[in-house]
């Protein structure tokens, strides 16, 4: 495993996403995957206060509760960097349709939701607390002030944002500086090797683009994280279809380059995608998902893969 800094805290170069744990992936398998991750040097895990409310019989507590049980059973809380998110959980008071009824990022919601996450995780602090989805109805000044108060209190060690445009991110960080509170040190966006079509619609999700990566490259204290980097297995599993948003005239050329490089370095396309993210400028920290040991090991092995400048150029030109 390799490591990097996230604000003032060292974390593993891969973050293990636990979205399906406790809802789609059973507890025994989830514990085994978490155990394997830390055995291989992983220290950084990611969850949210709404995973997986959309699964029959689930309410959104499942992932945080499972992670809390695992931390308690292993007694390793101080060794694990725990990230969770708030803001996307359905709020019955706002109606029945999601995402219109998501809880949002008002000061009141940030305060209450963070404390509920502490309870579910069985911890006294959240190492990285994100806003899950941007909330245009709430001024960024109010949201960053609420996150800053949690950092001052010690409820959150660091704060970040997900699914926020570059312009709003820059405004948020400027507001934090003006208020003298902790700024966002992490931004987590949808991001992978394939480029989305110019008119791609990801609804509430925001895809990392050249503007974001260029901005992050000028901000030494800001880490970009990528969710969905492996397109749910579509790079390597013929049974998985590539999402419609990534299907356009340039896709075939990019997939051809990816497969050629994978053969040249004796790696899987998934591993090349992860190496491409990790070795870019700025370096992007992938949030990986796994529902089996084989998937996890494949991703972990990618950390040691280094692409040459020529190979990166071939991938970037495609």
Helices and strands as residue ranges (DSSP letters): E 3-6, E 9-12, E 14-17, H 27-39, E 44-46, H 62-74, G 77-79, E 81-86, G 92-94, H 107-121, E 126-131, H 140-153, E 156-162, H 166-179, E 184-190, H 210-217, E 223-227, G 231-233, G 244-246, H 251-264, H 269-278, E 284-288, H 293-301, G 302-304, H 309-317
